[in-house]
Amino acid sequence: MAQQENQLDPVKFSCSICLDLLKDPVTIPCGHSYCLKCIKDFWDEGEKKLPSCPQCRRTFIPKPELLKNTMLADSLEELKKTGLRAAPADHCYAGPEDVACDVCSGRKLKAVKSCLVCLASYCQKHLQPHRDAAPLKKHQLVDPCHDTVTAAAERTERQREMELSRQQIQQQIQDREKDVKLLQQEVEAIDQSADKTVEDSEEMFTELISLLQKRSSEVKQQIRSQQETEVRRVRELEEKLQQEITDLKRRDAEMKQLRDTEDHNQFLHNWPSLSPLSQSTHSSNITIRPLRYFQDVAAAVSEVRGRLQDILRDTWTNVSLAVTEVDVLLPKDPTSRAGFLKYSCEITLDPNTVHTCLLLSEQNRKVTWMNQRQSYPDHPDRFSDYCQVLSRESLTGRHYWEVETAGGVFVAVSYKNISRSGVRGSAFGYNDKSWSLVCHSGSYGFMYNNIHTSVSGPASSRIGVYLDHGAGVVSFYGVSGTTTLLHRVQTSFTRPLHAGVWINSPGKSAEFCKLK
């Protein structure tokens, strides 16, 4: 038995917190064991910090569940029967790199906490007053540290940091106040501009209405004047005809009276005295057109109305666009594909614009250069010199789409009024009505107004296009594992845009992808 006692090391069965034999031993995930109450108290002290091991300092997330180590408890019960007593172990004493307890006399134990108020460090035993005495419980305890400073010195340092923070806050306040002032000025400018535009618009519409009313009055006056002229002519003709009727009736009466004369000599004597007939108005010279006299005028007015309606319909898009694109706080371009997808739109190709060498497929989302020309009907919008096609969609605002390319392809945006024929003048990027990214054999270029710009970037078969019409921005991206900006245009768009592609190699294709 004595031999067994000599071989046993009491330190192995001691709690490093209370330095006594383990009571209700528990083992935490790092493998170290403690009294159940000691480790709970230790963790409760640092409830605002992560639970950690007092010896190896390993932290645990989440807080481990404390379960009794039954094997260790049973061993302790057996060892207590042998008279095993707890004794300070060397590892409980402070070494050169440890923080020593300032209260221990002789060989000092390791400190478990330092007090910033007392400016001292304490082992588990000498820390107990800070846990029991009400005044000492208010002191701030931290992990053991070699260097301590006075509260005044610590406050001075913290106050210096606070002043720096306050300076930063005050600067931010000034910046925000400046931004608020700018926004208030912007609101005032928006209100003034809107009021002035409404006033000018009402004045112009009033002038337009006045002009229409003037033209309406002129037409009415002309119609009434012509009405009076024509009625007068008809009345004059009617009077003439009435006079002729009277003359004819009088002659008929004279002839009847002469006819009834019985004396032959008297008949022959009076015959030469009959008045001659005046030239008669032949009825075939009179043309009657019931309800058609002013029909040509109504047709002319109807034609004017139709033209005005066409003008208003065709130009109203520009008016509405100018209104809706007023945007003071323009957002920044998205920085990720997920951000771009918020503006995704489905692009379909217009069969009336597609060149006859291109085959439309995939519900008019894909075009392929075919060796045999396609039988599309004649249309003034059809491209005749280059294998190009435009989208049906008229694009304003913010939009994003992607094009899967196979071979030499120009990915473009264009105004609808781009030429449909003519060498170079109708090709995407070779005029001032279109902007085009050239994709060929893994390399890129950019074309606008017949000017080529070199573009570098990782090879990608899929090209993303981001349009912010109001901001005058169109950006081209290579889309693979990441979204890489290839080229960005900053300009001012004057009318709606259309997406487009130009296939410049036989057998090559381009497809507008479904993103939703």
Disulfide bonds with the S-S distance in Angstrom:
Cys357-Cys387 2.15
